[in-house]
Amino acid sequence: MKYIELKAGEINRELFLHFRRHQVVTQCWRKIDGKWCIKDDPFTDDWNEEEYNELIVCLKNTITTGGIVFGAFSNGMLKGFVSIESALFGRNEEYLDLSSIHVSEDMRGKGVGKKLFQLAKTWAKEHGAGKLYISAHSAVESQAFYRAMGCVEARKYNRYHVEKEPCDCQLEYKL
């Protein structure tokens, strides 16, 4: 696996031709009456063309505004990526937003996500962050990954993320 920093001009639909977002979800974490619990919530996450196009715009914007996108490649094919925004936020401007981390279905469980997370941590620390902020998919499997990385519930929720994705789990990672 090769991990490289992507440039805005490299991010296009062809880049994702061998990337499979597909995820079958059966259970999700939900906060009910102030307590976290697992609830049945079956659905399938599988990006369509419109979602890929939106992703491309977002990733390009991340780069052009000073953030970074790292890609994980196997045999020249994109199999994972992580993006970190450049703007510090929070009361003490200690957070940087880990805006996305995804691993192709065929490469999950092989350490790709862990390596991408490590790259994100290093970059964020080098750019003045004390913590990463993650608005994370609530699927049990996704949350298991973040917990294994050492993420915990965010002490202060970012209103923008909560309004955009109300079912996401708001997490942070201390650098």
Secondary structure in CASP SS format (residue, H / E / C, confidence):
PFRMAT SS
TARGET T0000
AUTHOR 0000-0000-0000
METHOD secondary structure of the structure
MODEL  1
M C 1.00
K E 1.00
Y E 1.00
I E 1.00
E E 1.00
L C 1.00
K C 1.00
A H 1.00
G H 1.00
E H 1.00
I C 1.00
N C 1.00
R H 1.00
E H 1.00
L H 1.00
F H 1.00
L C 1.00
H C 1.00
F C 1.00
R C 1.00
R C 1.00
H C 1.00
Q E 1.00
V E 1.00
V E 1.00
T E 1.00
Q E 1.00
C E 1.00
W E 1.00
R E 1.00
K E 1.00
I E 1.00
D C 1.00
G C 1.00
K E 1.00
W E 1.00
C E 1.00
I E 1.00
K E 1.00
D E 1.00
D E 1.00
P E 1.00
F E 1.00
T E 1.00
D E 1.00
D C 1.00
W C 1.00
N C 1.00
E H 1.00
E H 1.00
E H 1.00
Y H 1.00
N H 1.00
E H 1.00
L H 1.00
I H 1.00
V H 1.00
C H 1.00
L H 1.00
K H 1.00
N H 1.00
T H 1.00
I H 1.00
T H 1.00
T C 1.00
G C 1.00
G C 1.00
I E 1.00
V E 1.00
F E 1.00
G E 1.00
A E 1.00
F E 1.00
S E 1.00
N C 1.00
G C 1.00
M E 1.00
L E 1.00
K E 1.00
G E 1.00
F E 1.00
V E 1.00
S E 1.00
I E 1.00
E C 1.00
S C 1.00
A C 1.00
L C 1.00
F E 1.00
G C 1.00
R C 1.00
N C 1.00
E C 1.00
E C 1.00
Y E 1.00
L E 1.00
D E 1.00
L E 1.00
S E 1.00
S E 1.00
I E 1.00
H E 1.00
V E 1.00
S C 1.00
E H 1.00
D H 1.00
M H 1.00
R C 1.00
G C 1.00
K C 1.00
G C 1.00
V H 1.00
G H 1.00
K H 1.00
K H 1.00
L H 1.00
F H 1.00
Q H 1.00
L H 1.00
A H 1.00
K H 1.00
T H 1.00
W H 1.00
A H 1.00
K H 1.00
E H 1.00
H C 1.00
G C 1.00
A C 1.00
G C 1.00
K E 1.00
L E 1.00
Y E 1.00
I E 1.00
S E 1.00
A E 1.00
H C 1.00
S C 1.00
A E 1.00
V H 1.00
E H 1.00
S H 1.00
Q H 1.00
A H 1.00
F H 1.00
Y H 1.00
R H 1.00
A H 1.00
M H 1.00
G C 1.00
C C 1.00
V E 1.00
E E 1.00
A C 1.00
R C 1.00
K C 1.00
Y C 1.00
N C 1.00
R H 1.00
Y H 1.00
H H 1.00
V H 1.00
E H 1.00
K H 1.00
E C 1.00
P C 1.00
C C 1.00
D C 1.00
C E 1.00
Q E 1.00
L E 1.00
E E 1.00
Y E 1.00
K E 1.00
L C 1.00
END
